[in-house]
């Protein structure tokens, strides 16, 4: 019997303008075994019902696929491949990640006791993924949710509460500044070294790749590098939905880009170089938290996110936990 997807409801969903956020679907078949036939039915269902899943994504911004016969990184890679999207190489991003299988990587490997603050994936770069996939391979012992929030709701609330800030943000954009070591630092949430950031050990190649992103590099005596990105827009137009969105890593940078090399308050400024008002940034953090949805992971869950429509974060957790990710153009 061919699997089909049905919508289900979970307690954590929120209602915005009559639309559930996120959408949650499950295979109609109750079979959740790890047999190859069960997985192959799922792959076929995704291929034949891609339009249905994409319609849900356009409608709600995020789709949680629950009750899937997906157990391993390889299974997850097959699921991502079934959608037929082109992979986006992770060049220029901040998070320490390791390739696991095919086009599947570990999610941000920041220490488990640290919260990763809300951001759009690679919003500080001119080229960013259009969609993200997350997969729960190992259930967290406690915590470890991946909270999500609708970007246009954040924009609307910020414009109402802080119109002058939003006007300056729209006019000037943002500059992101980060100091990278030579090698990865797994103890830092932004600990990706420049060699893995630019996928090279050659400084000249790194400069070329940074230049293509519009990023300026300043090499340091200790082998590290200071990067400056911007000015780059902090508000964008979501053309598919015809609305403005809060598209940036402003809060994540200002409150979370901290390690022995980086001071988060200096990590992001307005595009004219002027500092951000801390009280407004922290009020934005409150809005993000208030409007967010944090669904506890279940093993085998796949979360499908439109990166333009939705910001995501990560709660601290008690190990073990293994959530994998894949980015697409």
Secondary structure by P-SEA (a helix, b strand, c coil): cbbbbbbbbcccccccccccccbbbbbccccccccaaaaaaaaaaaaaaaaaaaaaaaaccbbbbcccccccaaaaaaaaaaabbbbbccccccccccccccccccccccccccccccccccccccccccbbbbbbcccccccccbbbbbaaaaaaaaaaccaaaaaaaaaccbbbbbbbccccccccccccccccccccccaaaaaaaaaaacbbbbbccccbbbbbbccccccccccccccccccccccccccccccccccccccccccccccccaaaaaaaaaaaaaaccccccccbbbbbbcccccccccccccccbbbbbcccc
